[in-house]
C-alpha cells in the first residue's frame, strides 16, 4: 500500500505566507522560506506554494522564491500561480521546483495540460481545482475563487485526467479555512472516478479530520495550511496518530 502524504500548503502574497477563511480575510502567517525549512524538518512529505494573486494580477510566479526554497529543503515541492505557457513551467523547473500546479489557465485553455504533460511528463503536472457548491452542483471557480464558471467540477477533473494531469489538487472553497473537516463525500466521489492521485484540500482543523479523510475517501494526500502554520497540529504528532489508525505514512 502506498504511503499517504501530508502536504503543508503555503499561499504566498507579496512574498509572505497568508491564510484566510473561504478564500478571503487574509492574515500574515510568516516567511515562506522559513516555514518550508521548518516543515521539511518536521517530516512533511511535500510542500505546495501557491502565488495566490499571480493570475488575478497577471503576474508570473516568483522564480526567486523557488530558488530560495530549493536551497533550503530536500523534499519535493510544487509551485503554482500565473503559469500560462511552457516557458513559465520551464523557468520554475530550472529554478528547482519538482512539480507545477495550474488552475485558472488550464480551465481557460485546456490544451495547456496536454502541452505541459507532453513537454515534461505527467508526473510534473498538477491540476488544481477550486470548487464551490452552487445550488445542487459543484462548480469550478477561477482566479483564486473570485470567478464562478459553469463547468461542473466532476466533469472538469475527468477531462483534466484525460489530457495528462498527473495529480488533482481539489480544494473545497466551502470548507476552506473553516477547520470543520474535509468535504469527504465529494472527495470520495472524485477519487473513485479517477485513476490518478487526488490531494484533498480545504477544511482541516484537527488530527481526526486527517484520519477521516484517509479512511472515508482513500485519497492519496491531504493538504492543509493554517493548522500547520500556527502550530495547532505538528506533523510528527499527526503521523503518529495516523499510524495508530493503520494509515500508512512515511517515516521522517
DRENTORSE-370504 format. One record per residue: residue in one letter; residue number from 0; x, y, z of N, C-alpha, C in turn. Coordinates in nm, 3 decimals. Layout:
BEGIN
LOTOR, a, NUM, X, Y, Z, X, Y, Z, X, Y, Z
...
//
This chain:
BEGIN
LOTOR, x, 0, 0.084, -0.121, 0.000, 0.000, 0.000, 0.000, 0.087, 0.125, 0.000
LOTOR, x, 1, 0.052, 0.219, -0.086, 0.130, 0.343, -0.093, 0.107, 0.427, 0.032
LOTOR, x, 2, 0.213, 0.490, 0.078, 0.202, 0.578, 0.194, 0.118, 0.701, 0.161
LOTOR, x, 3, 0.039, 0.743, 0.256, -0.038, 0.866, 0.241, 0.054, 0.985, 0.269
LOTOR, x, 4, 0.035, 1.092, 0.194, 0.123, 1.208, 0.206, 0.055, 1.321, 0.284
LOTOR, x, 5, 0.136, 1.389, 0.365, 0.093, 1.508, 0.438, 0.164, 1.627, 0.375
LOTOR, x, 6, 0.084, 1.724, 0.330, 0.139, 1.834, 0.249, 0.098, 1.970, 0.307
LOTOR, x, 7, 0.189, 2.043, 0.369, 0.159, 2.182, 0.404, 0.149, 2.267, 0.277
LOTOR, x, 8, 0.054, 2.358, 0.277, 0.036, 2.449, 0.164, 0.066, 2.592, 0.209
LOTOR, x, 9, 0.148, 2.660, 0.133, 0.183, 2.798, 0.165, 0.127, 2.888, 0.056
LOTOR, x, 10, 0.023, 2.962, 0.090, -0.032, 3.062, -0.001, 0.053, 3.187, 0.012
LOTOR, x, 11, 0.111, 3.231, -0.099, 0.206, 3.341, -0.094, 0.148, 3.465, -0.164
LOTOR, x, 12, 0.155, 3.577, -0.092, 0.112, 3.706, -0.147, 0.215, 3.810, -0.108
LOTOR, x, 13, 0.270, 3.879, -0.204, 0.370, 3.983, -0.179, 0.488, 3.930, -0.098
LOTOR, x, 14, 0.526, 3.805, -0.126, 0.644, 3.748, -0.062, 0.622, 3.693, 0.077
LOTOR, x, 15, 0.499, 3.697, 0.127, 0.468, 3.646, 0.261, 0.364, 3.533, 0.250
LOTOR, x, 16, 0.366, 3.444, 0.348, 0.265, 3.340, 0.356, 0.141, 3.401, 0.422
LOTOR, x, 17, 0.023, 3.376, 0.362, -0.102, 3.430, 0.415, -0.204, 3.317, 0.426
LOTOR, x, 18, -0.307, 3.340, 0.507, -0.415, 3.243, 0.518, -0.544, 3.315, 0.551
LOTOR, x, 19, -0.653, 3.269, 0.490, -0.783, 3.330, 0.515, -0.888, 3.225, 0.542
LOTOR, x, 20, -1.014, 3.267, 0.537, -1.128, 3.177, 0.552, -1.215, 3.192, 0.428
LOTOR, x, 21, -1.247, 3.077, 0.365, -1.324, 3.077, 0.240, -1.261, 3.170, 0.135
LOTOR, x, 22, -1.129, 3.174, 0.134, -1.050, 3.249, 0.035, -1.049, 3.400, 0.056
LOTOR, x, 23, -1.099, 3.449, 0.171, -1.096, 3.593, 0.197, -1.044, 3.617, 0.339
LOTOR, x, 24, -1.034, 3.745, 0.377, -0.986, 3.787, 0.510, -0.847, 3.729, 0.539
LOTOR, x, 25, -0.752, 3.760, 0.450, -0.617, 3.705, 0.462, -0.541, 3.768, 0.577
LOTOR, x, 26, -0.463, 3.685, 0.649, -0.372, 3.738, 0.751, -0.235, 3.674, 0.735
LOTOR, x, 27, -0.135, 3.744, 0.785, 0.003, 3.701, 0.767, 0.032, 3.573, 0.847
LOTOR, x, 28, 0.107, 3.480, 0.785, 0.142, 3.355, 0.853, 0.291, 3.329, 0.852
LOTOR, x, 29, 0.371, 3.426, 0.805, 0.515, 3.408, 0.817, 0.591, 3.406, 0.686
LOTOR, x, 30, 0.722, 3.389, 0.699, 0.811, 3.386, 0.583, 0.804, 3.248, 0.517
LOTOR, x, 31, 0.777, 3.241, 0.387, 0.757, 3.110, 0.323, 0.882, 3.022, 0.323
LOTOR, x, 32, 1.000, 3.082, 0.312, 1.121, 3.001, 0.310, 1.148, 2.941, 0.449
LOTOR, x, 33, 1.129, 3.021, 0.554, 1.146, 2.969, 0.690, 1.045, 2.859, 0.721
LOTOR, x, 34, 0.921, 2.880, 0.680, 0.818, 2.779, 0.703, 0.851, 2.650, 0.627
LOTOR, x, 35, 0.900, 2.665, 0.505, 0.936, 2.548, 0.425, 1.044, 2.466, 0.494
LOTOR, x, 36, 1.145, 2.533, 0.544, 1.253, 2.463, 0.613, 1.199, 2.391, 0.736
LOTOR, x, 37, 1.114, 2.460, 0.811, 1.057, 2.402, 0.932, 0.977, 2.276, 0.900
LOTOR, x, 38, 0.896, 2.282, 0.793, 0.814, 2.167, 0.757, 0.900, 2.050, 0.710
LOTOR, x, 39, 1.007, 2.079, 0.639, 1.095, 1.971, 0.593, 1.159, 1.902, 0.713
LOTOR, x, 40, 1.190, 1.978, 0.818, 1.246, 1.921, 0.940, 1.143, 1.839, 1.018
LOTOR, x, 41, 1.017, 1.882, 1.013, 0.911, 1.813, 1.086, 0.872, 1.679, 1.023
LOTOR, x, 42, 0.904, 1.663, 0.895, 0.869, 1.537, 0.829, 0.755, 1.549, 0.730
LOTOR, x, 43, 0.728, 1.671, 0.681, 0.631, 1.685, 0.572, 0.679, 1.605, 0.451
LOTOR, x, 44, 0.585, 1.548, 0.378, 0.623, 1.467, 0.262, 0.649, 1.552, 0.138
LOTOR, x, 45, 0.574, 1.658, 0.126, 0.589, 1.752, 0.013, 0.542, 1.888, 0.061
LOTOR, x, 46, 0.565, 1.989, -0.023, 0.514, 2.124, 0.002, 0.448, 2.175, -0.125
LOTOR, x, 47, 0.349, 2.261, -0.106, 0.287, 2.331, -0.218, 0.291, 2.480, -0.190
LOTOR, x, 48, 0.341, 2.556, -0.287, 0.341, 2.702, -0.280, 0.248, 2.755, -0.388
LOTOR, x, 49, 0.152, 2.837, -0.348, 0.061, 2.896, -0.445, 0.070, 3.048, -0.435
LOTOR, x, 50, 0.117, 3.109, -0.544, 0.121, 3.255, -0.552, -0.022, 3.299, -0.583
LOTOR, x, 51, -0.099, 3.327, -0.477, -0.245, 3.330, -0.491, -0.300, 3.448, -0.569
LOTOR, x, 52, -0.218, 3.550, -0.591, -0.268, 3.663, -0.670, -0.201, 3.673, -0.807
LOTOR, x, 53, -0.121, 3.575, -0.842, -0.046, 3.584, -0.968, -0.139, 3.589, -1.089
LOTOR, x, 54, -0.240, 3.503, -1.092, -0.331, 3.503, -1.206, -0.416, 3.629, -1.204
LOTOR, x, 55, -0.465, 3.663, -1.086, -0.552, 3.779, -1.073, -0.480, 3.906, -1.117
LOTOR, x, 56, -0.354, 3.919, -1.082, -0.279, 4.040, -1.117, -0.199, 4.024, -1.245
LOTOR, x, 57, -0.217, 3.909, -1.311, -0.147, 3.880, -1.436, 0.006, 3.891, -1.420
LOTOR, x, 58, 0.053, 3.834, -1.308, 0.198, 3.830, -1.285, 0.248, 3.687, -1.301
LOTOR, x, 59, 0.376, 3.674, -1.317, 0.437, 3.542, -1.320, 0.474, 3.500, -1.179
LOTOR, x, 60, 0.476, 3.370, -1.158, 0.516, 3.318, -1.028, 0.659, 3.356, -0.997
LOTOR, x, 61, 0.689, 3.371, -0.871, 0.819, 3.422, -0.829, 0.928, 3.316, -0.838
LOTOR, x, 62, 1.008, 3.328, -0.942, 1.118, 3.234, -0.962, 1.220, 3.244, -0.848
LOTOR, x, 63, 1.242, 3.364, -0.798, 1.339, 3.380, -0.689, 1.297, 3.305, -0.563
LOTOR, x, 64, 1.168, 3.301, -0.536, 1.120, 3.225, -0.421, 1.151, 3.077, -0.439
LOTOR, x, 65, 1.130, 3.027, -0.559, 1.157, 2.886, -0.587, 1.304, 2.854, -0.562
LOTOR, x, 66, 1.392, 2.941, -0.608, 1.536, 2.919, -0.587, 1.570, 2.917, -0.438
LOTOR, x, 67, 1.510, 3.009, -0.363, 1.538, 3.016, -0.219, 1.489, 2.892, -0.147
LOTOR, x, 68, 1.371, 2.844, -0.184, 1.316, 2.725, -0.121, 1.400, 2.602, -0.157
LOTOR, x, 69, 1.439, 2.592, -0.283, 1.518, 2.477, -0.328, 1.650, 2.467, -0.252
LOTOR, x, 70, 1.705, 2.581, -0.213, 1.830, 2.579, -0.136, 1.808, 2.530, 0.007
LOTOR, x, 71, 1.686, 2.541, 0.057, 1.659, 2.514, 0.199, 1.599, 2.377, 0.228
LOTOR, x, 72, 1.529, 2.318, 0.131, 1.458, 2.193, 0.161, 1.504, 2.079, 0.072
LOTOR, x, 73, 1.484, 1.956, 0.122, 1.522, 1.838, 0.045, 1.403, 1.747, 0.020
LOTOR, x, 74, 1.283, 1.804, 0.025, 1.162, 1.728, -0.008, 1.099, 1.791, -0.132
LOTOR, x, 75, 1.019, 1.713, -0.205, 0.959, 1.768, -0.328, 0.868, 1.886, -0.298
LOTOR, x, 76, 0.868, 1.983, -0.389, 0.771, 2.092, -0.373, 0.715, 2.135, -0.507
LOTOR, x, 77, 0.591, 2.181, -0.498, 0.513, 2.223, -0.614, 0.494, 2.373, -0.606
LOTOR, x, 78, 0.494, 2.438, -0.722, 0.468, 2.583, -0.726, 0.357, 2.611, -0.826
LOTOR, x, 79, 0.268, 2.702, -0.789, 0.159, 2.737, -0.879, 0.128, 2.886, -0.871
LOTOR, x, 80, 0.062, 2.933, -0.975, 0.022, 3.074, -0.981, 0.078, 3.143, -1.102
LOTOR, x, 81, -0.008, 3.182, -1.194, 0.036, 3.260, -1.309, 0.108, 3.181, -1.417
LOTOR, x, 82, 0.094, 3.049, -1.417, 0.161, 2.966, -1.519, 0.066, 2.952, -1.638
LOTOR, x, 83, 0.107, 3.011, -1.749, 0.020, 3.014, -1.867, 0.079, 2.947, -1.990
LOTOR, x, 84, 0.206, 2.912, -1.985, 0.270, 2.855, -2.104, 0.391, 2.772, -2.064
LOTOR, x, 85, 0.444, 2.700, -2.162, 0.558, 2.610, -2.139, 0.675, 2.685, -2.077
LOTOR, x, 86, 0.701, 2.806, -2.124, 0.817, 2.882, -2.076, 0.807, 2.911, -1.926
LOTOR, x, 87, 0.686, 2.937, -1.876, 0.667, 2.962, -1.733, 0.707, 2.839, -1.652
LOTOR, x, 88, 0.656, 2.723, -1.695, 0.686, 2.598, -1.625, 0.834, 2.565, -1.633
LOTOR, x, 89, 0.893, 2.587, -1.749, 1.035, 2.557, -1.769, 1.121, 2.639, -1.674
LOTOR, x, 90, 1.086, 2.766, -1.655, 1.163, 2.853, -1.566, 1.155, 2.805, -1.422
LOTOR, x, 91, 1.038, 2.756, -1.381, 1.020, 2.708, -1.244, 1.096, 2.579, -1.220
LOTOR, x, 92, 1.092, 2.490, -1.319, 1.166, 2.365, -1.307, 1.316, 2.392, -1.301
LOTOR, x, 93, 1.360, 2.482, -1.383, 1.501, 2.521, -1.386, 1.543, 2.581, -1.251
LOTOR, x, 94, 1.451, 2.652, -1.187, 1.481, 2.718, -1.060, 1.482, 2.620, -0.942
LOTOR, x, 95, 1.425, 2.500, -0.963, 1.432, 2.399, -0.857, 1.301, 2.336, -0.815
LOTOR, x, 96, 1.188, 2.379, -0.874, 1.061, 2.317, -0.839, 1.055, 2.174, -0.892
LOTOR, x, 97, 0.982, 2.087, -0.821, 0.966, 1.949, -0.864, 0.842, 1.928, -0.950
LOTOR, x, 98, 0.738, 2.008, -0.923, 0.614, 1.999, -0.999, 0.557, 2.139, -1.012
LOTOR, x, 99, 0.467, 2.154, -1.108, 0.396, 2.281, -1.120, 0.246, 2.254, -1.108
LOTOR, x, 100, 0.176, 2.354, -1.058, 0.031, 2.345, -1.043, -0.035, 2.450, -1.131
LOTOR, x, 101, -0.130, 2.407, -1.212, -0.206, 2.501, -1.295, -0.352, 2.492, -1.258
LOTOR, x, 102, -0.420, 2.605, -1.269, -0.559, 2.612, -1.226, -0.641, 2.690, -1.328
LOTOR, x, 103, -0.648, 2.821, -1.311, -0.730, 2.904, -1.400, -0.686, 2.894, -1.545
LOTOR, x, 104, -0.556, 2.892, -1.568, -0.506, 2.888, -1.706, -0.549, 2.759, -1.775
LOTOR, x, 105, -0.556, 2.650, -1.701, -0.596, 2.522, -1.760, -0.744, 2.523, -1.798
LOTOR, x, 106, -0.826, 2.586, -1.714, -0.970, 2.593, -1.746, -0.992, 2.677, -1.871
LOTOR, x, 107, -0.918, 2.787, -1.879, -0.935, 2.877, -1.994, -0.874, 2.817, -2.122
LOTOR, x, 108, -0.769, 2.737, -2.105, -0.701, 2.675, -2.219, -0.667, 2.531, -2.184
LOTOR, x, 109, -0.764, 2.439, -2.194, -0.740, 2.301, -2.151, -0.623, 2.234, -2.222
LOTOR, x, 110, -0.592, 2.278, -2.345, -0.480, 2.219, -2.418, -0.347, 2.242, -2.347
LOTOR, x, 111, -0.343, 2.338, -2.255, -0.220, 2.363, -2.179, -0.180, 2.238, -2.100
LOTOR, x, 112, -0.278, 2.164, -2.050, -0.247, 2.040, -1.977, -0.175, 1.943, -2.069
LOTOR, x, 113, -0.228, 1.924, -2.190, -0.165, 1.834, -2.287, -0.022, 1.878, -2.317
LOTOR, x, 114, -0.005, 2.009, -2.337, 0.126, 2.062, -2.374, 0.229, 2.040, -2.263
LOTOR, x, 115, 0.189, 2.067, -2.139, 0.281, 2.051, -2.027, 0.315, 1.904, -2.003
LOTOR, x, 116, 0.213, 1.819, -2.013, 0.236, 1.675, -1.992, 0.330, 1.619, -2.099
LOTOR, x, 117, 0.312, 1.665, -2.221, 0.398, 1.618, -2.330, 0.541, 1.670, -2.313
LOTOR, x, 118, 0.554, 1.795, -2.268, 0.686, 1.857, -2.256, 0.766, 1.803, -2.138
LOTOR, x, 119, 0.699, 1.777, -2.026, 0.771, 1.745, -1.902, 0.737, 1.609, -1.842
LOTOR, x, 120, 0.627, 1.548, -1.886, 0.580, 1.424, -1.827, 0.465, 1.450, -1.731
LOTOR, x, 121, 0.374, 1.354, -1.723, 0.253, 1.376, -1.643, 0.286, 1.396, -1.495
LOTOR, x, 122, 0.395, 1.335, -1.448, 0.427, 1.344, -1.305, 0.463, 1.487, -1.263
LOTOR, x, 123, 0.487, 1.574, -1.360, 0.525, 1.712, -1.333, 0.404, 1.803, -1.320
LOTOR, x, 124, 0.287, 1.755, -1.367, 0.172, 1.845, -1.384, 0.060, 1.814, -1.283
LOTOR, x, 125, 0.036, 1.908, -1.193, -0.078, 1.901, -1.102, -0.184, 1.999, -1.150
LOTOR, x, 126, -0.306, 1.953, -1.163, -0.416, 2.044, -1.194, -0.491, 2.072, -1.064
LOTOR, x, 127, -0.487, 2.198, -1.022, -0.558, 2.240, -0.901, -0.699, 2.284, -0.940
LOTOR, x, 128, -0.795, 2.246, -0.860, -0.935, 2.278, -0.888, -0.997, 2.337, -0.762
LOTOR, x, 129, -1.048, 2.459, -0.775, -1.121, 2.524, -0.666, -1.270, 2.507, -0.693
LOTOR, x, 130, -1.337, 2.438, -0.604, -1.478, 2.406, -0.628, -1.566, 2.464, -0.518
LOTOR, x, 131, -1.686, 2.504, -0.558, -1.784, 2.554, -0.461, -1.922, 2.502, -0.502
LOTOR, x, 132, -2.001, 2.469, -0.402, -2.135, 2.421, -0.432, -2.226, 2.539, -0.466
LOTOR, x, 133, -2.290, 2.531, -0.580, -2.384, 2.634, -0.625, -2.515, 2.563, -0.659
LOTOR, x, 134, -2.614, 2.582, -0.574, -2.737, 2.505, -0.591, -2.710, 2.358, -0.566
LOTOR, x, 135, -2.742, 2.274, -0.664, -2.719, 2.130, -0.647, -2.596, 2.083, -0.723
LOTOR, x, 136, -2.510, 2.179, -0.766, -2.392, 2.144, -0.844, -2.264, 2.191, -0.775
LOTOR, x, 137, -2.155, 2.119, -0.801, -2.022, 2.166, -0.765, -1.960, 2.229, -0.888
LOTOR, x, 138, -1.931, 2.359, -0.880, -1.881, 2.431, -0.997, -1.737, 2.478, -0.975
LOTOR, x, 139, -1.659, 2.475, -1.083, -1.521, 2.521, -1.083, -1.518, 2.674, -1.073
LOTOR, x, 140, -1.427, 2.726, -0.990, -1.407, 2.870, -0.975, -1.264, 2.906, -1.014
LOTOR, x, 141, -1.248, 3.026, -1.066, -1.118, 3.072, -1.118, -1.064, 3.191, -1.040
LOTOR, x, 142, -0.938, 3.223, -1.070, -0.872, 3.343, -1.015, -0.881, 3.349, -0.863
LOTOR, x, 143, -0.832, 3.242, -0.798, -0.835, 3.239, -0.652, -0.976, 3.239, -0.596
LOTOR, x, 144, -1.068, 3.178, -0.670, -1.205, 3.167, -0.623, -1.293, 3.287, -0.654
LOTOR, x, 145, -1.239, 3.384, -0.726, -1.314, 3.509, -0.750, -1.421, 3.496, -0.858
LOTOR, x, 146, -1.400, 3.403, -0.952, -1.488, 3.397, -1.069, -1.550, 3.257, -1.079
LOTOR, x, 147, -1.683, 3.251, -1.078, -1.752, 3.123, -1.096, -1.759, 3.089, -1.245
LOTOR, x, 148, -1.748, 2.961, -1.276, -1.769, 2.915, -1.413, -1.894, 2.828, -1.417
LOTOR, x, 149, -1.931, 2.785, -1.536, -2.043, 2.692, -1.549, -1.995, 2.548, -1.560
LOTOR, x, 150, -1.862, 2.529, -1.547, -1.806, 2.395, -1.556, -1.835, 2.316, -1.429
LOTOR, x, 151, -1.890, 2.198, -1.446, -1.911, 2.110, -1.331, -1.777, 2.047, -1.293
LOTOR, x, 152, -1.747, 2.049, -1.165, -1.616, 2.006, -1.116, -1.585, 1.861, -1.154
LOTOR, x, 153, -1.681, 1.774, -1.138, -1.660, 1.632, -1.170, -1.618, 1.615, -1.316
LOTOR, x, 154, -1.690, 1.681, -1.406, -1.659, 1.669, -1.550, -1.522, 1.726, -1.582
LOTOR, x, 155, -1.489, 1.839, -1.520, -1.361, 1.903, -1.548, -1.244, 1.817, -1.501
LOTOR, x, 156, -1.258, 1.756, -1.385, -1.150, 1.671, -1.334, -1.130, 1.549, -1.424
LOTOR, x, 157, -1.238, 1.491, -1.473, -1.225, 1.377, -1.565, -1.154, 1.421, -1.693
LOTOR, x, 158, -1.187, 1.540, -1.741, -1.121, 1.590, -1.862, -0.973, 1.617, -1.837
LOTOR, x, 159, -0.943, 1.678, -1.721, -0.803, 1.707, -1.688, -0.721, 1.579, -1.685
LOTOR, x, 160, -0.776, 1.473, -1.627, -0.706, 1.344, -1.625, -0.681, 1.294, -1.767
LOTOR, x, 161, -0.782, 1.304, -1.850, -0.769, 1.252, -1.987, -0.666, 1.330, -2.068
LOTOR, x, 162, -0.642, 1.455, -2.031, -0.547, 1.538, -2.104, -0.402, 1.522, -2.053
LOTOR, x, 163, -0.384, 1.456, -1.941, -0.248, 1.431, -1.895, -0.213, 1.486, -1.758
LOTOR, x, 164, -0.313, 1.528, -1.681, -0.283, 1.570, -1.543, -0.227, 1.451, -1.466
LOTOR, x, 165, -0.122, 1.476, -1.388, -0.062, 1.369, -1.309, -0.124, 1.355, -1.172
LOTOR, x, 166, -0.180, 1.465, -1.121, -0.247, 1.466, -0.991, -0.355, 1.574, -0.995
LOTOR, x, 167, -0.452, 1.559, -0.907, -0.555, 1.660, -0.888, -0.545, 1.714, -0.746
LOTOR, x, 168, -0.535, 1.845, -0.733, -0.540, 1.912, -0.603, -0.678, 1.976, -0.592
LOTOR, x, 169, -0.765, 1.914, -0.513, -0.905, 1.956, -0.508, -0.932, 2.032, -0.379
LOTOR, x, 170, -0.964, 2.160, -0.393, -0.994, 2.244, -0.277, -1.143, 2.277, -0.272
LOTOR, x, 171, -1.206, 2.241, -0.162, -1.345, 2.280, -0.138, -1.346, 2.420, -0.079
LOTOR, x, 172, -1.393, 2.516, -0.155, -1.398, 2.654, -0.108, -1.496, 2.670, 0.009
LOTOR, x, 173, -1.600, 2.588, 0.012, -1.697, 2.595, 0.120, -1.635, 2.553, 0.253
LOTOR, x, 174, -1.536, 2.465, 0.246, -1.472, 2.414, 0.367, -1.344, 2.488, 0.401
LOTOR, x, 175, -1.285, 2.555, 0.303, -1.151, 2.613, 0.319, -1.144, 2.710, 0.436
LOTOR, x, 176, -1.048, 2.687, 0.526, -1.025, 2.777, 0.638, -1.124, 2.766, 0.752
LOTOR, x, 177, -1.227, 2.682, 0.735, -1.330, 2.673, 0.838, -1.290, 2.581, 0.953
LOTOR, x, 178, -1.194, 2.491, 0.926, -1.147, 2.391, 1.025, -1.260, 2.299, 1.069
LOTOR, x, 179, -1.356, 2.278, 0.979, -1.469, 2.191, 1.010, -1.458, 2.052, 0.949
LOTOR, x, 180, -1.344, 2.024, 0.887, -1.325, 1.894, 0.823, -1.329, 1.903, 0.671
LOTOR, x, 181, -1.271, 1.802, 0.607, -1.268, 1.797, 0.460, -1.406, 1.761, 0.404
LOTOR, x, 182, -1.425, 1.789, 0.277, -1.551, 1.756, 0.209, -1.544, 1.610, 0.163
LOTOR, x, 183, -1.557, 1.519, 0.259, -1.527, 1.378, 0.233, -1.622, 1.313, 0.132
LOTOR, x, 184, -1.747, 1.351, 0.133, -1.842, 1.290, 0.040, -1.803, 1.319, -0.105
LOTOR, x, 185, -1.774, 1.445, -0.133, -1.737, 1.481, -0.270, -1.598, 1.428, -0.306
LOTOR, x, 186, -1.506, 1.433, -0.210, -1.371, 1.380, -0.236, -1.376, 1.232, -0.273
LOTOR, x, 187, -1.458, 1.156, -0.204, -1.470, 1.013, -0.236, -1.526, 0.993, -0.376
LOTOR, x, 188, -1.625, 1.073, -0.412, -1.683, 1.063, -0.546, -1.577, 1.087, -0.653
LOTOR, x, 189, -1.494, 1.188, -0.633, -1.388, 1.219, -0.730, -1.280, 1.111, -0.729
LOTOR, x, 190, -1.236, 1.072, -0.610, -1.128, 0.974, -0.601, -1.168, 0.839, -0.663
LOTOR, x, 191, -1.293, 0.802, -0.647, -1.341, 0.677, -0.706, -1.350, 0.684, -0.858
LOTOR, x, 192, -1.358, 0.804, -0.912, -1.382, 0.821, -1.056, -1.254, 0.836, -1.138
LOTOR, x, 193, -1.141, 0.867, -1.074, -1.017, 0.890, -1.149, -0.911, 0.786, -1.110
LOTOR, x, 194, -0.808, 0.780, -1.194, -0.701, 0.682, -1.172, -0.569, 0.748, -1.136
LOTOR, x, 195, -0.573, 0.876, -1.109, -0.452, 0.950, -1.070, -0.468, 0.995, -0.926
LOTOR, x, 196, -0.357, 1.029, -0.859, -0.367, 1.071, -0.719, -0.453, 1.196, -0.700
LOTOR, x, 197, -0.527, 1.197, -0.592, -0.607, 1.313, -0.552, -0.554, 1.366, -0.419
LOTOR, x, 198, -0.530, 1.496, -0.414, -0.488, 1.564, -0.293, -0.609, 1.639, -0.238
LOTOR, x, 199, -0.647, 1.607, -0.114, -0.761, 1.673, -0.050, -0.717, 1.804, 0.012
LOTOR, x, 200, -0.797, 1.909, -0.009, -0.764, 2.041, 0.045, -0.892, 2.112, 0.087
LOTOR, x, 201, -0.883, 2.181, 0.201, -0.995, 2.264, 0.245, -1.068, 2.205, 0.363
LOTOR, x, 202, -1.044, 2.260, 0.484, -1.124, 2.222, 0.598, -1.054, 2.157, 0.715
LOTOR, x, 203, -0.925, 2.126, 0.701, -0.855, 2.058, 0.811, -0.852, 2.145, 0.937
LOTOR, x, 204, -0.898, 2.088, 1.048, -0.896, 2.162, 1.173, -0.847, 2.080, 1.291
LOTOR, x, 205, -0.837, 1.948, 1.271, -0.792, 1.860, 1.378, -0.724, 1.738, 1.319
LOTOR, x, 206, -0.651, 1.666, 1.404, -0.588, 1.541, 1.360, -0.694, 1.443, 1.311
LOTOR, x, 207, -0.807, 1.439, 1.380, -0.913, 1.346, 1.341, -0.963, 1.372, 1.199
LOTOR, x, 208, -0.961, 1.496, 1.157, -1.004, 1.525, 1.019, -0.915, 1.456, 0.917
LOTOR, x, 209, -0.785, 1.445, 0.946, -0.694, 1.374, 0.855, -0.723, 1.224, 0.857
LOTOR, x, 210, -0.748, 1.170, 0.975, -0.786, 1.029, 0.985, -0.912, 1.003, 0.902
LOTOR, x, 211, -1.010, 1.091, 0.919, -1.139, 1.074, 0.849, -1.122, 1.079, 0.697
LOTOR, x, 212, -1.044, 1.174, 0.648, -1.035, 1.189, 0.503, -0.966, 1.069, 0.439
LOTOR, x, 213, -0.866, 1.014, 0.506, -0.799, 0.896, 0.450, -0.887, 0.772, 0.462
LOTOR, x, 214, -0.956, 0.756, 0.575, -1.040, 0.638, 0.594, -1.165, 0.641, 0.507
LOTOR, x, 215, -1.223, 0.759, 0.490, -1.353, 0.768, 0.421, -1.342, 0.788, 0.271
LOTOR, x, 216, -1.228, 0.839, 0.224, -1.218, 0.870, 0.080, -1.105, 0.796, 0.011
LOTOR, x, 217, -1.005, 0.751, 0.085, -0.886, 0.685, 0.030, -0.806, 0.775, -0.064
LOTOR, x, 218, -0.813, 0.907, -0.045, -0.730, 0.998, -0.125, -0.582, 0.970, -0.095
LOTOR, x, 219, -0.496, 1.014, -0.185, -0.353, 0.986, -0.173, -0.281, 1.081, -0.078
LOTOR, x, 220, -0.335, 1.202, -0.063, -0.266, 1.302, 0.018, -0.367, 1.399, 0.077
LOTOR, x, 221, -0.328, 1.461, 0.187, -0.412, 1.564, 0.249, -0.327, 1.688, 0.270
LOTOR, x, 222, -0.381, 1.800, 0.231, -0.310, 1.928, 0.234, -0.380, 2.020, 0.334
LOTOR, x, 223, -0.300, 2.098, 0.405, -0.356, 2.195, 0.499, -0.261, 2.312, 0.511
LOTOR, x, 224, -0.310, 2.420, 0.569, -0.229, 2.541, 0.581, -0.228, 2.594, 0.723
LOTOR, x, 225, -0.335, 2.658, 0.767, -0.330, 2.733, 0.893, -0.302, 2.644, 1.014
LOTOR, x, 226, -0.354, 2.522, 1.016, -0.329, 2.437, 1.133, -0.181, 2.404, 1.148
LOTOR, x, 227, -0.109, 2.403, 1.037, 0.036, 2.383, 1.041, 0.108, 2.515, 1.068
LOTOR, x, 228, 0.067, 2.621, 0.998, 0.136, 2.750, 1.010, 0.136, 2.803, 1.153
LOTOR, x, 229, 0.024, 2.785, 1.223, 0.011, 2.841, 1.357, 0.038, 2.738, 1.467
LOTOR, x, 230, 0.094, 2.623, 1.428, 0.136, 2.525, 1.526, 0.025, 2.450, 1.596
LOTOR, x, 231, -0.096, 2.453, 1.539, -0.208, 2.383, 1.602, -0.194, 2.231, 1.586
LOTOR, x, 232, -0.134, 2.188, 1.476, -0.104, 2.047, 1.454, 0.043, 2.037, 1.414
LOTOR, x, 233, 0.117, 1.951, 1.483, 0.255, 1.925, 1.445, 0.260, 1.797, 1.364
LOTOR, x, 234, 0.336, 1.800, 1.256, 0.335, 1.687, 1.162, 0.378, 1.555, 1.227
LOTOR, x, 235, 0.482, 1.553, 1.314, 0.517, 1.426, 1.378, 0.402, 1.368, 1.461
LOTOR, x, 236, 0.329, 1.454, 1.532, 0.214, 1.409, 1.611, 0.105, 1.353, 1.520
LOTOR, x, 237, 0.080, 1.424, 1.411, -0.022, 1.381, 1.315, 0.012, 1.244, 1.258
LOTOR, x, 238, 0.137, 1.225, 1.221, 0.176, 1.096, 1.162, 0.167, 0.982, 1.263
LOTOR, x, 239, 0.196, 1.012, 1.389, 0.184, 0.908, 1.492, 0.039, 0.860, 1.505
LOTOR, x, 240, -0.054, 0.955, 1.504, -0.196, 0.919, 1.516, -0.242, 0.843, 1.392
LOTOR, x, 241, -0.198, 0.885, 1.275, -0.237, 0.815, 1.152, -0.188, 0.670, 1.157
LOTOR, x, 242, -0.064, 0.650, 1.201, -0.010, 0.513, 1.210, -0.090, 0.429, 1.309
LOTOR, x, 243, -0.130, 0.491, 1.422, -0.211, 0.418, 1.521, -0.344, 0.374, 1.461
LOTOR, x, 244, -0.392, 0.449, 1.361, -0.516, 0.414, 1.294, -0.494, 0.329, 1.168
LOTOR, x, 245, -0.375, 0.269, 1.161, -0.339, 0.179, 1.050, -0.343, 0.248, 0.913
LOTOR, x, 246, -0.308, 0.377, 0.913, -0.294, 0.452, 0.789, -0.144, 0.464, 0.760
LOTOR, x, 247, -0.102, 0.411, 0.649, 0.041, 0.405, 0.617, 0.095, 0.545, 0.586
LOTOR, x, 248, 0.198, 0.587, 0.659, 0.264, 0.715, 0.632, 0.415, 0.693, 0.629
LOTOR, x, 249, 0.484, 0.786, 0.563, 0.629, 0.777, 0.557, 0.691, 0.822, 0.688
LOTOR, x, 250, 0.797, 0.752, 0.726, 0.871, 0.793, 0.845, 0.952, 0.917, 0.810
LOTOR, x, 251, 0.984, 0.998, 0.912, 1.063, 1.118, 0.888, 1.205, 1.079, 0.846
//
